[in-house]
Amino acid sequence: MMVGLFTAFVQNTLSSIIFYLLISHLGYLIIGLSLQETSALTAVLLSIFPNSLTITTMLLLTDQYVKIQGTQNLPSTLLFWKKKPKFSLLFGISLLALVGIPPFAGFWPKAILIQFLLSTQNWKLLGLLLFATVGLLLIGVKTWYRGFLTGFEETPSAKGPKNPVRFVLVGLILIIAVLGISIDPLVKLSSKSAQQLKNNSLYVKAVLSKKEIHP
């Protein structure tokens, strides 16, 4: 978690920052899996689908960023916020979703894990988790500032994202936001799956039953 966090902080390309943030997010999964408790496993399972959508959105946005500017290096040489305000806003919202700011779906796995660590008084892991969360937020703010609020060129080197791509990006962000607002069904599904992971008797009965074993 911390390796991904600190490495992402010193990166100067968008794709590198996104991939190292993904590595940092894997730390949350490792913490949840290591605790081997239903609540922690629920947080792990709950994070998989929203994080996959968010990473996909960020990579699509990065591709469009490169097509507009010609490079993904930071700081930007193009005044993105002035020339491409809608695209800049989409990228900023996606960064918030990646960090896990409410109402986006990435917030709830962290909230469940933090609540569990509070209830068990696991202060060391709680402190590590909170530190990493604040670090993710700072990296998100820094990335957006360097990518969209700096620069000096007045004319973009290429056109912005075409309408079909823009619609796809907006749709993905809306899905992530809707998942965060109506998270209850996904929480229930993740909780049920976590309980089955803790108690594998159903799996054993269905798959490894003697009745199912043929000579």
C-alpha positions in Angstrom: 0.0 0.0 0.0 2.6 2.5 1.1 5.0 1.6 -1.7 2.3 2.3 -4.3 1.3 5.5 -2.5 4.8 7.0 -2.3 5.8 5.9 -5.8 2.7 7.4 -7.3 3.5 10.7 -5.6 6.8 11.1 -7.5 5.5 10.0 -10.9 5.3 12.5 -13.8 3.0 10.6 -16.2 -0.7 9.9 -15.8 -0.6 6.2 -16.6 2.1 5.6 -14.0 0.2 7.5 -11.4 -3.0 5.5 -12.1 -1.2 2.1 -12.0 0.7 2.9 -8.8 -2.6 4.1 -7.2 -4.0 0.7 -8.3 -1.1 -1.0 -6.5 -1.9 1.1 -3.4 -5.5 0.0 -3.6 -4.4 -3.6 -3.5 -3.1 -2.8 -0.1 -6.7 -2.3 1.1 -7.6 -5.7 -0.3 -4.6 -7.3 1.4 -5.6 -5.8 4.7 -9.1 -7.0 4.4 -8.1 -10.5 3.4 -5.6 -10.7 6.2 -8.2 -9.9 8.8 -10.3 -12.9 7.8 -13.5 -11.4 9.2 -16.9 -11.2 7.5 -17.0 -7.3 7.6 -13.4 -7.0 6.2 -14.1 -9.6 3.5 -17.3 -7.7 2.6 -15.3 -4.6 2.1 -12.8 -6.4 -0.2 -15.6 -7.9 -2.4 -17.5 -4.7 -2.4 -14.5 -2.8 -3.8 -13.7 -5.0 -6.8 -16.4 -4.0 -9.2 -16.5 -0.2 -8.6 -12.7 0.0 -8.6 -12.6 -1.9 -11.9 -15.0 0.6 -13.4 -13.0 3.5 -12.1 -9.7 2.3 -13.3 -11.2 1.6 -16.8 -12.6 5.2 -16.8 -9.3 6.7 -15.8 -7.4 4.8 -18.5 -9.9 5.9 -21.2 -9.6 9.5 -20.0 -5.8 9.2 -20.0 -6.0 8.1 -23.6 -8.1 11.1 -24.5 -5.7 13.3 -22.6 -2.8 12.1 -24.7 -4.8 12.6 -27.9 -5.5 16.2 -26.9 -2.0 17.2 -25.6 0.2 14.8 -27.5 1.8 13.5 -24.3 0.8 12.3 -20.8 3.7 14.0 -19.1 3.1 16.3 -16.2 2.9 19.2 -15.7 0.7 19.9 -18.6 1.8 22.4 -21.4 -1.9 23.1 -22.3 -4.3 25.2 -20.3 -6.8 22.3 -20.0 -9.1 23.9 -17.6 -9.5 27.0 -19.8 -9.6 25.2 -23.2 -11.3 21.9 -22.2 -13.4 22.6 -19.1 -15.8 19.7 -19.5 -13.0 17.2 -20.1 -11.1 18.6 -17.1 -14.2 18.3 -14.9 -14.7 14.6 -16.0 -11.1 13.8 -15.2 -11.4 15.5 -11.8 -14.6 13.6 -10.9 -12.9 10.4 -11.9 -9.9 11.1 -9.7 -12.3 11.7 -6.7 -14.0 8.4 -7.5 -10.6 6.6 -7.6 -9.6 8.1 -4.3 -13.0 7.0 -2.8 -14.8 10.3 -2.0 -18.6 10.0 -1.4 -21.0 9.7 -3.1 -18.9 7.4 -5.3 -18.9 3.7 -4.8 -15.2 3.5 -3.8 -16.0 5.2 -0.5 -18.1 2.5 1.0 -15.5 -0.4 1.1 -13.1 2.0 2.9 -15.9 3.1 5.3 -16.8 -0.5 6.1 -13.1 -1.5 6.7 -12.5 1.6 8.9 -15.7 0.9 10.9 -14.5 -2.7 11.5 -11.0 -1.6 12.6 -12.6 0.9 15.0 -14.9 -1.8 16.5 -11.9 -4.1 17.0 -9.6 -1.2 18.2 -7.0 -2.2 15.7 -5.3 1.2 15.9 -2.2 0.4 13.9 -4.0 -0.7 10.8 -6.6 2.0 11.3 -3.8 4.7 11.3 -2.2 3.1 8.3 -5.5 3.1 6.4 -6.4 6.7 7.3 -2.9 7.8 6.3 -3.1 6.1 3.0 -6.6 7.6 2.3 -5.3 11.1 3.0 -2.3 10.4 0.8 -4.6 9.2 -2.1 -6.6 12.4 -1.8 -3.4 14.6 -1.9 -2.1 12.7 -4.9 -5.4 13.1 -6.7 -5.4 16.9 -6.0 -1.8 17.2 -7.1 -2.4 15.2 -10.3 -5.4 17.3 -11.3 -3.6 20.5 -10.5 -0.5 19.6 -12.6 -2.5 18.2 -15.4 -5.2 20.8 -15.8 -4.4 24.0 -14.0 -0.9 24.5 -15.3 0.3 25.2 -18.8 0.9 28.1 -21.2 -0.2 27.0 -24.7 -3.4 28.6 -25.8 -4.2 26.2 -28.7 -4.6 22.4 -28.2 -2.4 20.2 -30.4 -5.4 18.0 -31.2 -9.2 17.9 -31.0 -10.9 16.8 -27.8 -12.6 13.4 -27.4 -15.2 12.6 -30.0 -18.9 12.5 -28.9 -19.2 8.7 -28.7 -16.2 8.5 -26.4 -17.4 11.4 -24.3 -20.8 9.7 -23.9 -19.1 6.5 -22.8 -17.0 8.4 -20.2 -20.0 10.2 -18.8 -21.9 7.0 -18.7 -19.2 5.2 -16.7 -18.9 8.0 -14.2 -22.7 8.1 -13.8 -22.7 4.3 -13.1 -20.0 4.7 -10.5 -22.0 7.5 -8.8 -25.3 5.6 -9.0 -23.6 2.5 -7.4 -22.4 4.7 -4.6 -25.8 6.2 -4.0 -27.7 2.9 -4.2 -25.0 0.7 -2.7 -27.3 -1.5 -0.5 -27.9 -4.4 -3.0 -24.2 -4.6 -3.7 -23.4 -4.5 0.1 -25.9 -7.4 0.7 -24.4 -9.4 -2.1 -20.9 -8.8 -0.9 -21.8 -9.7 2.6 -23.5 -12.9 1.5 -20.4 -13.9 -0.5 -18.1 -13.0 2.4 -20.2 -15.3 4.7 -19.8 -18.1 2.2 -16.1 -17.5 2.1 -15.9 -17.8 5.8 -18.1 -21.0 5.9 -17.3 -23.1 2.9 -19.7 -26.0 3.9 -22.1 -25.0 1.1 -19.2 -25.2 -1.4 -18.0 -28.5 -0.1 -21.6 -29.9 -0.2 -22.2 -28.7 -3.7 -18.9 -29.5 -5.3 -17.0 -32.0 -3.2 -19.9 -34.1 -2.0 -19.4 -37.9 -2.2 -22.5 -38.1 -4.3 -20.8 -36.0 -6.9 -17.6 -38.1 -6.9 -17.7 -40.7 -9.6 -15.1 -43.5 -9.7 
